[in-house]
């Protein structure tokens, strides 16, 4: 019984790590694009890029598929 709980906790942490990785990569890339656009003086495009990065982050976090065991 205790082994099953430990396995479940390990699986949840593994899914959390995968989700954060999938969400963080596009967020960082789009944030860098946003900073570059801010440097260029394109503040509206910069805001759009940043908010697209936020959306991509949440899509990446929620895209992890839970397997049935």
C-alpha positions in Angstrom: 0.0 0.0 0.0 2.8 2.4 0.9 4.7 1.6 -2.2 1.7 2.6 -4.3 1.5 6.0 -2.6 5.2 6.6 -3.2 4.8 5.6 -6.8 1.9 7.9 -7.3 3.7 10.8 -5.7 6.7 10.1 -8.0 4.5 10.0 -11.0 2.9 13.3 -10.1 6.2 15.0 -9.6 7.4 13.6 -13.0 4.3 15.0 -14.7 4.8 18.4 -13.0 8.4 18.6 -14.2 7.4 17.7 -17.8 4.6 20.2 -17.8 6.8 23.0 -16.4 9.5 22.2 -19.0 7.0 22.2 -21.8 5.6 25.5 -20.7 8.8 27.3 -19.7 10.6 26.9 -23.0 8.2 28.8 -25.3 7.6 31.3 -22.5 11.3 32.1 -22.3 11.6 32.3 -26.1 8.6 34.6 -26.5 9.8 36.8 -23.6 13.1 37.3 -25.3 11.3 38.3 -28.5 9.2 40.6 -26.4 12.3 42.2 -24.9 13.8 42.6 -28.3 10.7 44.3 -29.6 10.7 46.6 -26.6 14.3 47.5 -27.4 13.2 48.3 -31.0 10.4 50.6 -29.8 7.5 48.4 -30.8 5.7 48.3 -27.5 2.3 47.0 -28.8 4.0 44.1 -30.6 6.1 43.5 -27.5 3.0 43.2 -25.3 1.4 40.8 -27.7 4.5 38.6 -27.8 4.6 38.6 -24.0 1.0 37.6 -23.6 1.4 34.9 -26.3 4.2 33.6 -24.2 1.9 33.4 -21.2 -0.7 31.6 -23.2 1.9 29.2 -24.5 3.2 28.6 -20.9 -0.3 27.6 -19.7 -0.9 25.4 -22.8 2.5 23.7 -22.2 1.8 23.1 -18.6 -1.6 21.6 -19.3 -0.5 19.5 -22.2 0.9 16.6 -20.1 -1.0 13.4 -20.7 -1.8 11.3 -17.7 -1.5 7.6 -18.4 -3.9 5.1 -17.0 -2.1 2.3 -15.0 
